[in-house]
Amino acid sequence: MTWIRNLGDETYLVGLSHREQGTLCFIQVRGDVPAYYDLRYQERFERRTTSQALIGRAKELIVKLTENKNNPPQWRLIADITAGGRPFLDELRRAGLSPHGVSVISGYEETIVNARQYRTPLRDIASTMKALLGGHRLKISSGVPRADQLVRFMSTLDVTDKITMDAEGDAILAPGVALWFGERWTRAFPKKKRGKGPVRTKRLLGALR
């Protein structure tokens, strides 16, 4: 796993989606506000891969990532639970992965279900990916399978696209929900101490403290 540098002073967002074709990705977060993101690893699974197999693989790679016991990198797992719902989120919890679950919805309003579960419009995820790419704050490593295709999908994603039923939906939404979450996380809890932020933001990310 050459993408895992395991230097300790690092943070990773682990994105996971299990729809038509499961996808797992690791995104390194650099900097403070604004943060920069490096999609270092993405793995696409065969159709109809079981949730247990997908979760097992995620746990395996997270263990490798945190092998530096003295100063392991931080990580947060963000799962697209639109298809699997609460049962998929509960499976991740039972595996000890402390997930944050995101249901991707149509419409315009974001809803906080609880401290670790959110309902987020597709338009917000699409605009986050486009803004990060356009601002040169998101890098897709060359080792990521179909990297050029992924960049094209991210930069042209339209909110009317039926990605929930598309074979590429997982490949887009695994990093998509992680990046959406990352933008709110880094703004709410930057490395340098800041004053109190909006109550809504603190509620959304309070479980990270």
Beta strands, then each sheet from edge to edge (+ up, - down):
strand 1: 11-17
strand 2: 21-30
strand 3: 36-47
strand 4: 74-80
strand 5: 100-105
strand 6: 111-114
strand 7: 117-121
strand 8: 138-140
sheet 1: 6+ 7- 5- 4- 1- 2+ 3- 8-
end
